Amino acid sequence: MKIEVWSDFVCPFCYIGKRRLENALKEFPHNEAITLEYKSYQLDPTAEYVEGENFYETFSNKKGMPIDQVKAMNEQVGQQAAEIGLTYNFDEMKHANTFDAHRVAKYATEQGKGNEITERFLYAYFTESKLISDPTTLIELADETGLNPEEVKQVLSGDKYSDQVRADIDTARQIGVQGVPFFVFNEKYAVSGAQPPEVFSEVLEKVWEEENEKPVLQSLDPEKSKTTYCTDEGCETK
């Protein structure tokens, strides 16, 4: 079974949704048959880090919301994250553009490290408050994940994997993705948002059963019609 996940590294519900899906997969009896692929998405393609401006101020300026309201909203999100063992450090978080991080993730996927780099970038942003738009930071994080730092440096020095990132974003638009996280099972079933683990479990079971159903043939012989056929005992007309 193939699961494609559209997400962004600065999306708080993407990290929550990722962990909830993983918790559901732990209980799924056929998890060894699952292929998980993360797709690129940008919540804010124009995002940039502003030196000396904290996350609350940046979000407040962009959304036109009072800082107290921003803090209250993020506190609720942080509580949801904490319920599944994640720590969100909004006080030190650094607003960042994620395009280059997505390019590195595409390289990592080619190297068989797509899932690992996705987890590392999310943890770096939400828990460690690292600036994931900074090339040096991306190289260091990739190195920690077992990727070749020199190759990552080459990726970041040019525009390699840019087309792949844009292709993911275009595909999301074509299939009607309105927000992330967005999960597609076997290119047939979609689940939107950071659903509870039990929802993911239900979807996993449904897709598995449907995809592994033994076909049952239905007879189309007209009623009361005669037919001729042969068996190992001979041929006859009925």
Long-range contacts (C-beta under 8 A, 24 or more apart in sequence): 1-30, 1-33, 1-34, 1-35, 1-185, 1-186, 1-204, 1-207, 1-208, 1-211, 2-34, 2-35, 2-37, 2-185, 2-186, 2-187, 3-34, 3-35, 3-36, 3-37, 3-183, 3-184, 3-185, 4-37, 4-38, 4-39, 4-183, 4-184, 4-187, 5-36, 5-37, 5-38, 5-39, 5-181, 5-182, 5-183, 5-184, 6-39, 6-40, 6-41, 6-168, 6-172, 6-177, 6-180, 6-181, 6-182, 6-183, 6-184, 7-38, 7-39, 7-41, 7-118, 7-180, 7-181, 7-182, 8-40, 8-41, 8-42, 8-43, 8-98, 8-180, 9-98, 9-101, 9-102, 9-118, 9-121, 9-122, 9-125, 9-132, 10-43, 10-44, 10-47, 10-95, 10-96, 10-98, 10-125, 10-132, 11-41, 11-43, 11-180, 11-181, 12-74, 12-77, 12-81, 12-88, 12-126, 13-77, 13-180, 13-181, 13-193, 13-194, 14-122, 14-180, 14-181, 14-194, 15-81, 15-86, 15-122, 15-126, 16-77, 16-80, 16-81, 16-84, 16-86, 16-194, 17-181, 17-183, 17-193, 17-194, 17-195, 18-118, 18-119, 18-122, 18-181, 19-84, 19-85, 19-86, 20-84, 20-194, 20-195, 20-196, 20-197, 20-200, 21-183, 21-197, 21-200, 23-84, 23-197, 24-197, 24-198, 24-200, 24-201, 24-204, 25-200, 25-204, 27-197, 27-201, 28-201, 28-204, 28-205, 28-208, 30-208, 36-115, 37-109, 37-114, 38-105, 38-109, 38-114, 38-115, 38-118, 39-168, 39-171, 39-172, 40-102, 40-105, 40-106, 40-164, 40-165, 40-168, 40-169, 41-168, 41-169, 41-172, 41-177, 41-180, 41-182, 42-97, 42-98, 42-99, 42-102, 42-169, 43-180, 44-97, 45-97, 45-99, 46-97, 47-95, 47-96, 47-97, 47-98, 47-133, 48-95, 48-96, 48-97, 48-133, 49-94, 49-95, 49-96, 49-97, 49-131, 49-133, 49-134, 50-95, 53-95, 54-91, 54-92, 54-93, 55-90, 55-91, 55-92, 55-93, 55-94, 55-95, 56-90, 58-95, 59-95, 80-194, 81-126, 86-126, 86-127, 87-126, 87-127, 88-126, 88-127, 89-126, 89-127, 89-128, 89-129, 92-129, 93-125, 93-126, 93-129, 94-125, 94-129, 94-130, 94-131, 94-132, 96-125, 96-131, 96-132, 96-133, 96-134, 97-133, 98-132, 98-133, 99-162, 99-165, 100-133, 100-135, 100-138, 100-156, 101-132, 101-133, 101-138, 102-161, 102-165, 102-168, 103-155, 103-156, 103-160, 103-161, 103-162, 103-164, 103-165, 104-138, 104-142, 104-152, 104-155, 104-156, 104-161, 106-161, 106-164, 106-165, 107-147, 107-151, 107-152, 107-155, 107-160, 107-161, 108-142, 108-145, 108-147, 111-147, 113-145, 113-146, 113-147, 116-145, 116-146, 117-141, 117-142, 117-145, 117-147, 120-144, 120-145, 186-211
